[in-house]
Amino acid sequence: MRVCCRRKTEIADLEAACAAAWPSIPEAVKAVKNQLKDPLADRAPVVLLKASRIVRTEAGGFALVDSAGNTLKLNDVYRLPQKSTRLLSLVDPLLLEDSCLLVMFEHQMDKGCLAAQPLTLIQEERVVRLLY
């Protein structure tokens, strides 16, 4: 019988994850769209994006802004039964600056758009899971 032990997540682990995050929203979206064209690929890719900041939109939603000023509107995807985008309003505002955001993408054919639902925020040693 094999016993598995989990080690604690260290700051270096989180730094390595953020270092591997996509720094550019347009490049990440292009890669996701190319993946969605492949019939054998995952229909809901999960991507880690670097966020210069996460802001409220005029409509009351949220958008991710990268270092070049490109934006990505955050929406909830259909395939997940839980909504997490609205939970960003409850997060410490300091976490919405210079962080990494794990998002799940989905092509919403009825709306003709690509939706991105936030799953986890990472900033230095802080991790906030919006969805389990």
C-alpha positions as CSV (number, residue, x, y, z in Angstrom):
1,M,0.0,0.0,0.0
2,R,1.4,3.4,-1.0
3,V,0.9,6.4,1.2
4,C,0.9,9.8,-0.4
5,C,1.8,12.8,1.5
6,R,1.1,16.4,0.4
7,R,3.6,19.1,0.9
8,K,2.7,22.6,1.7
9,T,2.5,25.1,-1.1
10,E,5.4,27.5,-0.9
11,I,5.8,31.0,-2.1
12,A,8.2,29.8,-4.7
13,D,5.5,27.5,-6.1
14,L,3.1,30.5,-6.5
15,E,5.8,32.6,-8.0
16,A,6.6,29.9,-10.6
17,A,2.9,29.6,-11.5
18,C,2.6,33.4,-12.0
19,A,5.8,33.4,-14.0
20,A,4.2,30.8,-16.4
21,A,1.0,32.8,-16.8
22,W,0.1,34.4,-20.1
23,P,1.1,38.1,-19.9
24,S,-0.9,39.1,-23.0
25,I,-4.7,38.7,-23.2
26,P,-4.8,38.7,-27.1
27,E,-2.2,36.0,-27.3
28,A,-4.0,33.8,-24.7
29,V,-7.4,34.3,-26.4
30,K,-5.8,33.4,-29.8
31,A,-4.4,30.2,-28.3
32,V,-7.8,29.3,-26.8
33,K,-9.6,30.0,-30.0
34,N,-7.2,27.8,-31.9
35,Q,-7.7,25.0,-29.3
36,L,-11.5,25.3,-29.6
37,K,-11.2,24.7,-33.4
38,D,-9.7,21.3,-32.7
39,P,-12.5,18.7,-32.4
40,L,-10.5,16.5,-30.0
41,A,-9.4,19.3,-27.7
42,D,-10.9,20.3,-24.4
43,R,-14.1,22.3,-24.9
44,A,-13.5,24.4,-21.8
45,P,-9.8,25.3,-21.6
46,V,-8.4,26.7,-18.3
47,V,-5.7,29.4,-18.6
48,L,-3.7,31.4,-16.1
49,L,-3.5,35.1,-17.0
50,K,-1.4,37.9,-15.6
51,A,-3.6,40.8,-14.6
52,S,-2.4,44.3,-14.2
53,R,-5.7,44.9,-12.5
54,I,-9.3,43.6,-12.4
55,V,-11.8,46.4,-12.8
56,R,-15.6,46.9,-12.6
57,T,-17.2,47.7,-16.0
58,E,-19.9,50.3,-16.5
59,A,-22.5,47.5,-16.7
60,G,-21.5,46.3,-13.2
61,G,-19.5,43.3,-14.3
62,F,-15.7,42.7,-14.2
63,A,-12.9,42.9,-16.7
64,L,-9.3,41.8,-16.6
65,V,-6.8,44.3,-17.8
66,D,-3.2,43.2,-18.8
67,S,-0.1,45.4,-18.7
68,A,-0.6,46.6,-22.3
69,G,-4.2,47.8,-21.4
70,N,-6.0,45.0,-23.3
71,T,-9.2,43.9,-21.6
72,L,-11.1,40.7,-21.2
73,K,-14.7,40.8,-19.9
74,L,-15.3,38.1,-17.3
75,N,-18.5,36.1,-17.5
76,D,-19.8,32.9,-16.0
77,V,-19.7,29.8,-18.3
78,Y,-22.7,27.5,-18.8
79,R,-20.9,24.3,-18.1
80,L,-20.2,25.1,-14.4
81,P,-23.2,25.1,-12.2
82,Q,-21.7,27.7,-9.8
83,K,-21.2,31.3,-10.7
84,S,-18.0,33.0,-9.5
85,T,-17.7,36.2,-11.3
86,R,-19.9,38.2,-8.9
87,L,-17.7,36.9,-6.0
88,L,-14.9,39.3,-7.2
89,S,-16.9,42.1,-5.5
90,L,-16.2,40.4,-2.1
91,V,-12.4,40.0,-2.7
92,D,-9.9,42.3,-1.0
93,P,-9.4,45.1,-3.5
94,L,-5.6,44.7,-3.0
95,L,-5.9,41.3,-4.6
96,L,-7.3,42.8,-7.8
97,E,-4.0,44.6,-8.6
98,D,-0.9,42.9,-10.0
99,S,-2.2,39.3,-9.7
100,C,-2.7,36.2,-11.7
101,L,-6.2,34.9,-12.5
102,L,-7.1,31.3,-13.4
103,V,-10.0,31.4,-15.8
104,M,-12.1,28.8,-17.7
105,F,-13.0,29.7,-21.2
106,E,-16.1,28.6,-23.1
107,H,-17.5,29.4,-26.5
108,Q,-21.1,30.5,-26.0
109,M,-22.6,29.9,-29.4
110,D,-26.0,31.4,-28.6
111,K,-24.3,34.8,-27.8
112,G,-21.5,34.3,-30.3
113,C,-18.8,35.2,-27.8
114,L,-16.0,33.7,-25.7
115,A,-16.8,33.7,-22.0
116,A,-14.1,33.6,-19.3
117,Q,-15.1,32.6,-15.7
118,P,-12.7,33.4,-12.9
119,L,-11.7,30.4,-10.8
120,T,-8.7,31.4,-8.7
121,L,-6.8,34.6,-7.8
122,I,-3.1,34.4,-7.0
123,Q,-1.0,37.2,-5.7
124,E,2.4,36.6,-4.0
125,E,1.6,34.3,-1.1
126,R,-2.2,34.7,-1.3
127,V,-4.5,32.4,-3.1
128,V,-8.3,32.9,-3.3
129,R,-10.3,30.1,-4.7
130,L,-13.6,31.4,-6.1
131,L,-14.8,28.0,-7.1
132,Y,-14.0,24.5,-5.8
